[in-house]
């Protein structure tokens, strides 16, 4: 059995990588894809993955059920995280307000479909591939990650609340600027 926090951290990291890839494919490399100051994690992906992976086995055994229930669970996670950032810190990491059928710009039907596709991919492809490896991670590693994650969350939330902008988390941009790269 894989501990929940191990799954959460792993899929938050894969979500971060997916966000970076998505930004590059759309030519939006300058957009920050991080939700934390230091750790390369997108917690919305971790929360969504944990919710999907812990659906009842009867749902997980049917692709259509995974698509529908997984898409809805991930959308609920996206709404909860987006609402927390918006109302708790006054920042918005994404905005679907221009997409038809959106709810407060935090969720929309189009991305629910994307979440559904990701849910099927997770349950039928990604998790079976990585689960044997994840079971080999000693619980002590997760125990060590948890305080680092907690500290990063607290500092990140404080900065977000204080500045009102996710740009405060992109301290690394100064190292990536073209002017600095030519030096």
TORRO-369132 format. One record per residue (C-alpha): z negated, x negated, y; chain; residue in three letters. Coordinates in nm, 3 decimals. Last residue first. Layout:
BEGIN
{{Z X Y} A Ala}
...
END
This chain:
BEGIN
{{1.933 -2.678 3.698} A Unk}
{{2.210 -2.438 3.601} A Unk}
{{1.974 -2.205 3.412} A Unk}
{{1.750 -2.163 3.720} A Unk}
{{2.034 -2.027 3.931} A Unk}
{{2.148 -1.802 3.645} A Unk}
{{1.801 -1.635 3.620} A Unk}
{{1.646 -1.645 3.275} A Unk}
{{1.323 -1.830 3.357} A Unk}
{{1.248 -1.602 3.652} A Unk}
{{1.303 -1.306 3.422} A Unk}
{{1.006 -1.408 3.206} A Unk}
{{0.751 -1.225 3.424} A Unk}
{{0.911 -0.896 3.324} A Unk}
{{0.597 -0.684 3.288} A Unk}
{{0.566 -0.615 3.662} A Unk}
{{0.916 -0.466 3.652} A Unk}
{{0.764 -0.164 3.472} A Unk}
{{0.674 -0.029 3.818} A Unk}
{{0.375 0.156 3.964} A Unk}
{{0.217 -0.173 4.068} A Unk}
{{-0.151 -0.106 3.992} A Unk}
{{-0.098 0.141 3.709} A Unk}
{{0.160 -0.080 3.544} A Unk}
{{-0.057 -0.390 3.588} A Unk}
{{-0.365 -0.217 3.442} A Unk}
{{-0.162 -0.072 3.157} A Unk}
{{-0.020 -0.415 3.077} A Unk}
{{-0.363 -0.581 3.086} A Unk}
{{-0.510 -0.317 2.856} A Unk}
{{-0.214 -0.314 2.616} A Unk}
{{-0.205 -0.695 2.599} A Unk}
{{-0.577 -0.705 2.519} A Unk}
{{-0.537 -0.444 2.247} A Unk}
{{-0.234 -0.620 2.097} A Unk}
{{-0.418 -0.951 2.088} A Unk}
{{-0.723 -0.774 1.941} A Unk}
{{-0.502 -0.614 1.670} A Unk}
{{-0.298 -0.918 1.583} A Unk}
{{-0.587 -1.103 1.418} A Unk}
{{-0.677 -0.802 1.201} A Unk}
{{-0.309 -0.768 1.113} A Unk}
{{-0.302 -1.128 0.998} A Unk}
{{-0.630 -1.078 0.808} A Unk}
{{-0.469 -0.792 0.615} A Unk}
{{-0.253 -1.054 0.440} A Unk}
{{0.117 -0.981 0.466} A Unk}
{{0.250 -0.944 0.111} A Unk}
{{0.277 -0.564 0.132} A Unk}
{{0.514 -0.610 0.427} A Unk}
{{0.755 -0.815 0.214} A Unk}
{{0.777 -0.547 -0.054} A Unk}
{{0.818 -0.281 0.219} A Unk}
{{1.104 -0.464 0.397} A Unk}
{{1.411 -0.342 0.207} A Unk}
{{1.267 -0.003 0.110} A Unk}
{{1.167 0.040 0.477} A Unk}
{{1.507 -0.043 0.622} A Unk}
{{1.738 0.156 0.400} A Unk}
{{1.650 0.509 0.293} A Unk}
{{1.344 0.584 0.502} A Unk}
{{1.439 0.380 0.809} A Unk}
{{1.809 0.470 0.808} A Unk}
{{1.719 0.839 0.768} A Unk}
{{1.470 0.812 1.056} A Unk}
{{1.719 0.618 1.271} A Unk}
{{1.973 0.897 1.229} A Unk}
{{1.709 1.154 1.324} A Unk}
{{1.604 0.944 1.624} A Unk}
{{1.968 0.939 1.739} A Unk}
{{1.983 1.319 1.703} A Unk}
{{1.659 1.348 1.902} A Unk}
{{1.828 1.118 2.154} A Unk}
{{2.099 1.377 2.213} A Unk}
{{1.849 1.664 2.222} A Unk}
{{1.654 1.519 2.515} A Unk}
{{1.319 1.356 2.580} A Unk}
{{1.131 1.215 2.879} A Unk}
{{1.356 1.336 3.162} A Unk}
{{1.113 1.622 3.221} A Unk}
{{1.253 1.790 2.909} A Unk}
{{1.622 1.713 2.870} A Unk}
{{1.875 1.976 2.765} A Unk}
{{2.174 1.799 2.918} A Unk}
{{2.129 1.427 2.993} A Unk}
{{2.091 1.334 3.360} A Unk}
{{1.710 1.360 3.344} A Unk}
{{1.704 1.127 3.043} A Unk}
{{1.488 0.868 3.216} A Unk}
{{1.338 0.569 3.042} A Unk}
{{1.048 0.334 3.114} A Unk}
{{0.890 0.562 3.373} A Unk}
{{0.582 0.459 3.563} A Unk}
{{0.291 0.644 3.726} A Unk}
{{0.032 0.485 3.500} A Unk}
{{-0.134 0.775 3.320} A Unk}
{{0.109 1.052 3.412} A Unk}
{{0.433 0.866 3.351} A Unk}
{{0.313 0.614 3.093} A Unk}
{{0.129 0.879 2.893} A Unk}
{{0.418 1.125 2.927} A Unk}
{{0.662 0.863 2.795} A Unk}
{{0.435 0.775 2.502} A Unk}
{{0.378 1.140 2.408} A Unk}
{{0.743 1.236 2.458} A Unk}
{{0.870 0.943 2.251} A Unk}
{{0.619 1.019 1.974} A Unk}
{{0.731 1.385 1.975} A Unk}
{{1.093 1.269 1.962} A Unk}
{{1.006 1.044 1.668} A Unk}
{{0.846 1.339 1.487} A Unk}
{{1.142 1.567 1.566} A Unk}
{{1.401 1.317 1.445} A Unk}
{{1.195 1.247 1.133} A Unk}
{{1.161 1.619 1.057} A Unk}
{{1.533 1.689 1.102} A Unk}
{{1.688 1.370 0.958} A Unk}
{{1.420 1.328 0.692} A Unk}
{{1.469 1.690 0.585} A Unk}
{{1.846 1.640 0.570} A Unk}
{{1.802 1.323 0.365} A Unk}
{{1.569 1.485 0.111} A Unk}
{{1.312 1.274 -0.075} A Unk}
{{1.112 1.202 0.239} A Unk}
{{1.038 1.572 0.290} A Unk}
{{0.886 1.614 -0.058} A Unk}
{{0.704 1.284 -0.015} A Unk}
{{0.504 1.431 0.277} A Unk}
{{0.568 1.246 0.604} A Unk}
{{0.387 0.915 0.623} A Unk}
{{0.694 0.698 0.677} A Unk}
{{0.810 0.922 0.961} A Unk}
{{0.479 0.915 1.150} A Unk}
{{0.448 0.538 1.103} A Unk}
{{0.806 0.489 1.220} A Unk}
{{0.758 0.705 1.530} A Unk}
{{0.439 0.526 1.631} A Unk}
{{0.595 0.184 1.579} A Unk}
{{0.910 0.283 1.766} A Unk}
{{0.709 0.420 2.060} A Unk}
{{0.505 0.098 2.057} A Unk}
{{0.796 -0.117 2.175} A Unk}
{{0.678 -0.471 2.096} A Unk}
{{0.765 -0.821 2.213} A Unk}
{{0.404 -0.916 2.296} A Unk}
{{0.343 -1.057 2.643} A Unk}
{{0.327 -0.796 2.920} A Unk}
{{0.384 -0.486 2.714} A Unk}
{{0.641 -0.209 2.727} A Unk}
{{0.939 -0.438 2.695} A Unk}
{{1.306 -0.354 2.731} A Unk}
{{1.342 -0.471 3.088} A Unk}
{{1.690 -0.405 3.219} A Unk}
{{1.887 -0.715 3.311} A Unk}
{{2.081 -0.706 2.987} A Unk}
{{2.235 -0.372 3.074} A Unk}
{{2.583 -0.437 2.939} A Unk}
{{2.569 -0.136 2.707} A Unk}
{{2.582 -0.357 2.397} A Unk}
{{2.325 -0.587 2.554} A Unk}
{{2.083 -0.302 2.626} A Unk}
{{2.121 -0.166 2.271} A Unk}
{{2.056 -0.511 2.123} A Unk}
{{1.742 -0.554 2.335} A Unk}
{{1.625 -0.203 2.242} A Unk}
{{1.689 -0.270 1.871} A Unk}
{{1.489 -0.593 1.890} A Unk}
{{1.200 -0.407 2.055} A Unk}
{{1.221 -0.139 1.789} A Unk}
{{1.204 -0.409 1.519} A Unk}
{{0.885 -0.535 1.686} A Unk}
{{0.733 -0.188 1.706} A Unk}
{{0.838 -0.144 1.343} A Unk}
{{0.643 -0.451 1.235} A Unk}
{{0.337 -0.380 1.449} A Unk}
{{0.306 -0.017 1.336} A Unk}
{{0.372 -0.097 0.971} A Unk}
{{0.101 -0.364 0.976} A Unk}
{{-0.125 -0.121 1.164} A Unk}
{{-0.079 0.145 0.899} A Unk}
{{-0.180 -0.086 0.612} A Unk}
{{0.089 -0.125 0.346} A Unk}
{{0.000 0.000 0.000} A Unk}
END
